[in-house]
Amino acid sequence: MIKALTWAAALVLALHGLVHLMGTTVYMKLGELEGMPYKTTLLDGRWDLGDGGIRAVGVLWAVAAAAFVAAAAGWLGGWDAWRPVLLGATLLSLVLCALDATRAPVGIAVNLAILVALWLAPQLAGRLAH
């Protein structure tokens, strides 16, 4: 049962990471997505980064995507550094989602849930071991 839950959770993390590629696609002008028109502003239009700046944000969305997938694979593969990678990915993702909160409110909630899970997991594991 624990193994199935681990696989399911890792799959959710990887899928959450892949969703970040939507931001990469739009901000780097790699394609168009319905409901996500290209723009150069964040913070609900209050911060205009211009084309170059928003492309850099698109790269950061890709970094977050890769880190989530790496953390999920690392967790399943027994890589010791998967937790710090997941923490970094989640914090980066949370900042990116907060900067564009009108487009990413679900991402904020998912990231907060991941942070809570990362905080609670060691405590729960300790209790289950006793």
PyMOL CGO cylinders between C-alpha atoms (Angstrom):
from pymol import cmd
from pymol.cgo import CYLINDER

trace = [
    CYLINDER, 0.00, 0.00, 0.00, 2.82, 2.44, 0.91, 0.3, 1, 1, 1, 1, 1, 1,
    CYLINDER, 2.82, 2.44, 0.91, 4.59, 1.69, -2.37, 0.3, 1, 1, 1, 1, 1, 1,
    CYLINDER, 4.59, 1.69, -2.37, 1.43, 2.45, -4.38, 0.3, 1, 1, 1, 1, 1, 1,
    CYLINDER, 1.43, 2.45, -4.38, 0.93, 5.73, -2.49, 0.3, 1, 1, 1, 1, 1, 1,
    CYLINDER, 0.93, 5.73, -2.49, 4.57, 6.66, -3.09, 0.3, 1, 1, 1, 1, 1, 1,
    CYLINDER, 4.57, 6.66, -3.09, 4.21, 6.04, -6.81, 0.3, 1, 1, 1, 1, 1, 1,
    CYLINDER, 4.21, 6.04, -6.81, 0.95, 8.00, -6.92, 0.3, 1, 1, 1, 1, 1, 1,
    CYLINDER, 0.95, 8.00, -6.92, 2.47, 10.95, -5.05, 0.3, 1, 1, 1, 1, 1, 1,
    CYLINDER, 2.47, 10.95, -5.05, 5.56, 10.92, -7.29, 0.3, 1, 1, 1, 1, 1, 1,
    CYLINDER, 5.56, 10.92, -7.29, 3.30, 10.90, -10.35, 0.3, 1, 1, 1, 1, 1, 1,
    CYLINDER, 3.30, 10.90, -10.35, 1.40, 13.91, -9.00, 0.3, 1, 1, 1, 1, 1, 1,
    CYLINDER, 1.40, 13.91, -9.00, 4.70, 15.75, -8.44, 0.3, 1, 1, 1, 1, 1, 1,
    CYLINDER, 4.70, 15.75, -8.44, 5.89, 14.96, -11.96, 0.3, 1, 1, 1, 1, 1, 1,
    CYLINDER, 5.89, 14.96, -11.96, 2.57, 16.05, -13.48, 0.3, 1, 1, 1, 1, 1, 1,
    CYLINDER, 2.57, 16.05, -13.48, 2.65, 19.26, -11.43, 0.3, 1, 1, 1, 1, 1, 1,
    CYLINDER, 2.65, 19.26, -11.43, 6.09, 19.86, -12.89, 0.3, 1, 1, 1, 1, 1, 1,
    CYLINDER, 6.09, 19.86, -12.89, 4.95, 19.23, -16.44, 0.3, 1, 1, 1, 1, 1, 1,
    CYLINDER, 4.95, 19.23, -16.44, 2.12, 21.74, -16.03, 0.3, 1, 1, 1, 1, 1, 1,
    CYLINDER, 2.12, 21.74, -16.03, 4.83, 24.37, -15.55, 0.3, 1, 1, 1, 1, 1, 1,
    CYLINDER, 4.83, 24.37, -15.55, 5.74, 23.91, -19.20, 0.3, 1, 1, 1, 1, 1, 1,
    CYLINDER, 5.74, 23.91, -19.20, 2.55, 25.79, -20.04, 0.3, 1, 1, 1, 1, 1, 1,
    CYLINDER, 2.55, 25.79, -20.04, 4.20, 28.92, -18.63, 0.3, 1, 1, 1, 1, 1, 1,
    CYLINDER, 4.20, 28.92, -18.63, 7.36, 28.16, -20.56, 0.3, 1, 1, 1, 1, 1, 1,
    CYLINDER, 7.36, 28.16, -20.56, 5.41, 27.71, -23.77, 0.3, 1, 1, 1, 1, 1, 1,
    CYLINDER, 5.41, 27.71, -23.77, 3.52, 31.00, -23.47, 0.3, 1, 1, 1, 1, 1, 1,
    CYLINDER, 3.52, 31.00, -23.47, 6.22, 33.23, -21.98, 0.3, 1, 1, 1, 1, 1, 1,
    CYLINDER, 6.22, 33.23, -21.98, 8.91, 32.08, -24.39, 0.3, 1, 1, 1, 1, 1, 1,
    CYLINDER, 8.91, 32.08, -24.39, 6.53, 32.33, -27.37, 0.3, 1, 1, 1, 1, 1, 1,
    CYLINDER, 6.53, 32.33, -27.37, 7.00, 28.65, -28.19, 0.3, 1, 1, 1, 1, 1, 1,
    CYLINDER, 7.00, 28.65, -28.19, 3.29, 28.24, -28.81, 0.3, 1, 1, 1, 1, 1, 1,
    CYLINDER, 3.29, 28.24, -28.81, -0.15, 29.47, -27.93, 0.3, 1, 1, 1, 1, 1, 1,
    CYLINDER, -0.15, 29.47, -27.93, -2.46, 28.04, -25.31, 0.3, 1, 1, 1, 1, 1, 1,
    CYLINDER, -2.46, 28.04, -25.31, -6.15, 28.78, -25.09, 0.3, 1, 1, 1, 1, 1, 1,
    CYLINDER, -6.15, 28.78, -25.09, -6.90, 30.97, -22.10, 0.3, 1, 1, 1, 1, 1, 1,
    CYLINDER, -6.90, 30.97, -22.10, -3.24, 31.96, -21.66, 0.3, 1, 1, 1, 1, 1, 1,
    CYLINDER, -3.24, 31.96, -21.66, -2.46, 34.80, -24.03, 0.3, 1, 1, 1, 1, 1, 1,
    CYLINDER, -2.46, 34.80, -24.03, 1.09, 36.09, -24.25, 0.3, 1, 1, 1, 1, 1, 1,
    CYLINDER, 1.09, 36.09, -24.25, 1.82, 39.05, -22.00, 0.3, 1, 1, 1, 1, 1, 1,
    CYLINDER, 1.82, 39.05, -22.00, 4.89, 40.73, -20.60, 0.3, 1, 1, 1, 1, 1, 1,
    CYLINDER, 4.89, 40.73, -20.60, 3.45, 41.67, -17.21, 0.3, 1, 1, 1, 1, 1, 1,
    CYLINDER, 3.45, 41.67, -17.21, 3.23, 40.02, -13.81, 0.3, 1, 1, 1, 1, 1, 1,
    CYLINDER, 3.23, 40.02, -13.81, 1.57, 41.01, -10.53, 0.3, 1, 1, 1, 1, 1, 1,
    CYLINDER, 1.57, 41.01, -10.53, -1.79, 41.52, -12.27, 0.3, 1, 1, 1, 1, 1, 1,
    CYLINDER, -1.79, 41.52, -12.27, -0.29, 43.89, -14.84, 0.3, 1, 1, 1, 1, 1, 1,
    CYLINDER, -0.29, 43.89, -14.84, 1.64, 46.04, -12.37, 0.3, 1, 1, 1, 1, 1, 1,
    CYLINDER, 1.64, 46.04, -12.37, 5.13, 44.82, -13.34, 0.3, 1, 1, 1, 1, 1, 1,
    CYLINDER, 5.13, 44.82, -13.34, 6.07, 44.96, -17.02, 0.3, 1, 1, 1, 1, 1, 1,
    CYLINDER, 6.07, 44.96, -17.02, 9.17, 42.90, -17.72, 0.3, 1, 1, 1, 1, 1, 1,
    CYLINDER, 9.17, 42.90, -17.72, 9.25, 43.39, -21.46, 0.3, 1, 1, 1, 1, 1, 1,
    CYLINDER, 9.25, 43.39, -21.46, 9.87, 40.58, -23.95, 0.3, 1, 1, 1, 1, 1, 1,
    CYLINDER, 9.87, 40.58, -23.95, 13.31, 39.63, -22.65, 0.3, 1, 1, 1, 1, 1, 1,
    CYLINDER, 13.31, 39.63, -22.65, 12.27, 39.64, -19.02, 0.3, 1, 1, 1, 1, 1, 1,
    CYLINDER, 12.27, 39.64, -19.02, 9.18, 37.53, -19.55, 0.3, 1, 1, 1, 1, 1, 1,
    CYLINDER, 9.18, 37.53, -19.55, 11.23, 35.04, -21.60, 0.3, 1, 1, 1, 1, 1, 1,
    CYLINDER, 11.23, 35.04, -21.60, 13.54, 34.71, -18.60, 0.3, 1, 1, 1, 1, 1, 1,
    CYLINDER, 13.54, 34.71, -18.60, 10.47, 33.96, -16.49, 0.3, 1, 1, 1, 1, 1, 1,
    CYLINDER, 10.47, 33.96, -16.49, 9.58, 31.29, -19.06, 0.3, 1, 1, 1, 1, 1, 1,
    CYLINDER, 9.58, 31.29, -19.06, 12.99, 29.71, -18.48, 0.3, 1, 1, 1, 1, 1, 1,
    CYLINDER, 12.99, 29.71, -18.48, 12.33, 29.70, -14.73, 0.3, 1, 1, 1, 1, 1, 1,
    CYLINDER, 12.33, 29.70, -14.73, 9.05, 27.86, -15.33, 0.3, 1, 1, 1, 1, 1, 1,
    CYLINDER, 9.05, 27.86, -15.33, 11.07, 25.24, -17.24, 0.3, 1, 1, 1, 1, 1, 1,
    CYLINDER, 11.07, 25.24, -17.24, 13.60, 24.99, -14.41, 0.3, 1, 1, 1, 1, 1, 1,
    CYLINDER, 13.60, 24.99, -14.41, 10.75, 24.35, -11.96, 0.3, 1, 1, 1, 1, 1, 1,
    CYLINDER, 10.75, 24.35, -11.96, 9.29, 21.72, -14.29, 0.3, 1, 1, 1, 1, 1, 1,
    CYLINDER, 9.29, 21.72, -14.29, 12.60, 19.88, -14.58, 0.3, 1, 1, 1, 1, 1, 1,
    CYLINDER, 12.60, 19.88, -14.58, 13.20, 20.06, -10.82, 0.3, 1, 1, 1, 1, 1, 1,
    CYLINDER, 13.20, 20.06, -10.82, 9.77, 18.59, -10.01, 0.3, 1, 1, 1, 1, 1, 1,
    CYLINDER, 9.77, 18.59, -10.01, 10.30, 15.73, -12.45, 0.3, 1, 1, 1, 1, 1, 1,
    CYLINDER, 10.30, 15.73, -12.45, 13.83, 15.13, -11.12, 0.3, 1, 1, 1, 1, 1, 1,
    CYLINDER, 13.83, 15.13, -11.12, 12.59, 15.12, -7.52, 0.3, 1, 1, 1, 1, 1, 1,
    CYLINDER, 12.59, 15.12, -7.52, 9.82, 12.65, -8.36, 0.3, 1, 1, 1, 1, 1, 1,
    CYLINDER, 9.82, 12.65, -8.36, 12.21, 10.35, -10.20, 0.3, 1, 1, 1, 1, 1, 1,
    CYLINDER, 12.21, 10.35, -10.20, 14.77, 10.71, -7.44, 0.3, 1, 1, 1, 1, 1, 1,
    CYLINDER, 14.77, 10.71, -7.44, 12.21, 9.80, -4.80, 0.3, 1, 1, 1, 1, 1, 1,
    CYLINDER, 12.21, 9.80, -4.80, 11.27, 6.64, -6.68, 0.3, 1, 1, 1, 1, 1, 1,
    CYLINDER, 11.27, 6.64, -6.68, 14.92, 5.86, -7.42, 0.3, 1, 1, 1, 1, 1, 1,
    CYLINDER, 14.92, 5.86, -7.42, 16.13, 6.32, -3.86, 0.3, 1, 1, 1, 1, 1, 1,
    CYLINDER, 16.13, 6.32, -3.86, 18.19, 9.48, -4.54, 0.3, 1, 1, 1, 1, 1, 1,
    CYLINDER, 18.19, 9.48, -4.54, 19.06, 11.07, -1.21, 0.3, 1, 1, 1, 1, 1, 1,
    CYLINDER, 19.06, 11.07, -1.21, 18.80, 14.65, -2.52, 0.3, 1, 1, 1, 1, 1, 1,
    CYLINDER, 18.80, 14.65, -2.52, 15.21, 14.42, -3.78, 0.3, 1, 1, 1, 1, 1, 1,
    CYLINDER, 15.21, 14.42, -3.78, 13.78, 16.31, -0.77, 0.3, 1, 1, 1, 1, 1, 1,
    CYLINDER, 13.78, 16.31, -0.77, 15.99, 19.42, -1.11, 0.3, 1, 1, 1, 1, 1, 1,
    CYLINDER, 15.99, 19.42, -1.11, 15.36, 19.43, -4.86, 0.3, 1, 1, 1, 1, 1, 1,
    CYLINDER, 15.36, 19.43, -4.86, 11.61, 19.19, -4.24, 0.3, 1, 1, 1, 1, 1, 1,
    CYLINDER, 11.61, 19.19, -4.24, 11.78, 21.96, -1.66, 0.3, 1, 1, 1, 1, 1, 1,
    CYLINDER, 11.78, 21.96, -1.66, 13.65, 24.22, -4.08, 0.3, 1, 1, 1, 1, 1, 1,
    CYLINDER, 13.65, 24.22, -4.08, 11.28, 23.41, -6.93, 0.3, 1, 1, 1, 1, 1, 1,
    CYLINDER, 11.28, 23.41, -6.93, 8.27, 24.08, -4.74, 0.3, 1, 1, 1, 1, 1, 1,
    CYLINDER, 8.27, 24.08, -4.74, 9.57, 27.42, -3.47, 0.3, 1, 1, 1, 1, 1, 1,
    CYLINDER, 9.57, 27.42, -3.47, 10.47, 28.53, -7.00, 0.3, 1, 1, 1, 1, 1, 1,
    CYLINDER, 10.47, 28.53, -7.00, 7.08, 27.42, -8.24, 0.3, 1, 1, 1, 1, 1, 1,
    CYLINDER, 7.08, 27.42, -8.24, 5.31, 29.20, -5.40, 0.3, 1, 1, 1, 1, 1, 1,
    CYLINDER, 5.31, 29.20, -5.40, 7.07, 32.47, -6.26, 0.3, 1, 1, 1, 1, 1, 1,
    CYLINDER, 7.07, 32.47, -6.26, 6.29, 32.08, -9.97, 0.3, 1, 1, 1, 1, 1, 1,
    CYLINDER, 6.29, 32.08, -9.97, 2.65, 31.27, -9.26, 0.3, 1, 1, 1, 1, 1, 1,
    CYLINDER, 2.65, 31.27, -9.26, 2.35, 34.19, -6.84, 0.3, 1, 1, 1, 1, 1, 1,
    CYLINDER, 2.35, 34.19, -6.84, 3.79, 36.57, -9.44, 0.3, 1, 1, 1, 1, 1, 1,
    CYLINDER, 3.79, 36.57, -9.44, 1.05, 35.47, -11.84, 0.3, 1, 1, 1, 1, 1, 1,
    CYLINDER, 1.05, 35.47, -11.84, -1.63, 34.53, -9.31, 0.3, 1, 1, 1, 1, 1, 1,
    CYLINDER, -1.63, 34.53, -9.31, -4.53, 35.32, -11.64, 0.3, 1, 1, 1, 1, 1, 1,
    CYLINDER, -4.53, 35.32, -11.64, -3.35, 32.50, -13.92, 0.3, 1, 1, 1, 1, 1, 1,
    CYLINDER, -3.35, 32.50, -13.92, -2.01, 30.12, -11.30, 0.3, 1, 1, 1, 1, 1, 1,
    CYLINDER, -2.01, 30.12, -11.30, -4.20, 30.03, -8.17, 0.3, 1, 1, 1, 1, 1, 1,
    CYLINDER, -4.20, 30.03, -8.17, -4.33, 26.23, -8.23, 0.3, 1, 1, 1, 1, 1, 1,
    CYLINDER, -4.33, 26.23, -8.23, -0.54, 26.12, -8.46, 0.3, 1, 1, 1, 1, 1, 1,
    CYLINDER, -0.54, 26.12, -8.46, -0.29, 28.18, -5.28, 0.3, 1, 1, 1, 1, 1, 1,
    CYLINDER, -0.29, 28.18, -5.28, -2.55, 25.72, -3.46, 0.3, 1, 1, 1, 1, 1, 1,
    CYLINDER, -2.55, 25.72, -3.46, -0.65, 22.68, -4.77, 0.3, 1, 1, 1, 1, 1, 1,
    CYLINDER, -0.65, 22.68, -4.77, 2.69, 24.19, -3.77, 0.3, 1, 1, 1, 1, 1, 1,
    CYLINDER, 2.69, 24.19, -3.77, 1.44, 24.97, -0.27, 0.3, 1, 1, 1, 1, 1, 1,
    CYLINDER, 1.44, 24.97, -0.27, 0.17, 21.39, 0.04, 0.3, 1, 1, 1, 1, 1, 1,
    CYLINDER, 0.17, 21.39, 0.04, 3.59, 20.07, -1.04, 0.3, 1, 1, 1, 1, 1, 1,
    CYLINDER, 3.59, 20.07, -1.04, 5.32, 22.26, 1.55, 0.3, 1, 1, 1, 1, 1, 1,
    CYLINDER, 5.32, 22.26, 1.55, 3.00, 20.96, 4.27, 0.3, 1, 1, 1, 1, 1, 1,
    CYLINDER, 3.00, 20.96, 4.27, 3.62, 17.37, 3.14, 0.3, 1, 1, 1, 1, 1, 1,
    CYLINDER, 3.62, 17.37, 3.14, 7.38, 17.90, 3.19, 0.3, 1, 1, 1, 1, 1, 1,
    CYLINDER, 7.38, 17.90, 3.19, 7.13, 19.28, 6.71, 0.3, 1, 1, 1, 1, 1, 1,
    CYLINDER, 7.13, 19.28, 6.71, 4.81, 16.54, 7.99, 0.3, 1, 1, 1, 1, 1, 1,
    CYLINDER, 4.81, 16.54, 7.99, 6.36, 13.52, 6.24, 0.3, 1, 1, 1, 1, 1, 1,
    CYLINDER, 6.36, 13.52, 6.24, 9.37, 13.08, 8.55, 0.3, 1, 1, 1, 1, 1, 1,
    CYLINDER, 9.37, 13.08, 8.55, 7.13, 13.42, 11.61, 0.3, 1, 1, 1, 1, 1, 1,
    CYLINDER, 7.13, 13.42, 11.61, 4.65, 10.85, 10.26, 0.3, 1, 1, 1, 1, 1, 1,
    CYLINDER, 4.65, 10.85, 10.26, 7.43, 8.46, 9.27, 0.3, 1, 1, 1, 1, 1, 1,
    CYLINDER, 7.43, 8.46, 9.27, 8.84, 8.64, 12.78, 0.3, 1, 1, 1, 1, 1, 1,
    CYLINDER, 8.84, 8.64, 12.78, 5.47, 7.82, 14.31, 0.3, 1, 1, 1, 1, 1, 1,
    CYLINDER, 5.47, 7.82, 14.31, 4.87, 4.94, 11.93, 0.3, 1, 1, 1, 1, 1, 1,
    CYLINDER, 4.87, 4.94, 11.93, 8.24, 3.45, 12.79, 0.3, 1, 1, 1, 1, 1, 1,
    CYLINDER, 8.24, 3.45, 12.79, 7.36, 3.18, 16.48, 0.3, 1, 1, 1, 1, 1, 1,
]
cmd.load_cgo(trace, "trace")
